[in-house]
Amino acid sequence: LELGADDYVIKPVEPRVLLARIGVLLRRNRAPAPPGASKVLAFGRLLINIVSRAVKWDGREVALSRNEFDLLVFLASHPGEIQSRERLFKSLYNRDYDGLDRMLDIRISRLR
């Protein structure tokens, strides 16, 4: 999970559970940008294309995991705002921060 995966399945897995998890991932990736939201965010030499999920720094493509991209878009969509771990966890992962999880620290350090 710390390397970019957003889920794992313990064997043996029930087919119904596996299909439900796949459905959630497909719905999440098909979600359109909110109305009025820009499809490209630009910050100096950084370009973030929300539709194609592409990031360019100084004209060069930057490879990001899905979770890193989602974190970058969230932070870029709230420029100048301080984001707490609690808000990031709730917004990005739809769960509360437990006080121990360091996955955001790892992702932020990779983005830097």
C-alpha positions, 0 to 999 in steps of 0.5 A, a space after each residue: 500500500 505504501 508504494 501506491 496500491 490502494 487496496 488488497 485482497 486476502 485469499 480466499 476471496 469471495 467473488 461477490 466481494 471482488 466484483 464489488 471492489 472492482 466496481 468501486 474502482 471503476 466508478 471512482 475513475 469515471 467520475 467527471 470533474 465537478 461543474 466549473 472545474 478547470 480541466 488543466 491546472 497550471 502552476 508555473 512549470 507544473 501542468 496537471 491535466 485532470 481529464 487525461 490524468 497527466 502531469 508535466 513538469 517543465 514540459 516533461 511527463 511525470 509518472 505518478 501512481 493513481 493515489 499520488 495524482 489524486 493527492 496532487 490534484 486535491 492540493 492543487 485544487 486548494 491553493 494557499 490552503 493548509 490541509 490537515 491529515 484528517 481532511 486529506 484522509 476524509 477527502 481522498 480515502 473516505 476514512 478517518 485518520 488513525 494517527 499512525 498511518 504515514 502513507 500521506 507523508 510518503 506520497 507527499 515526499 514522492 511528489 516533492 
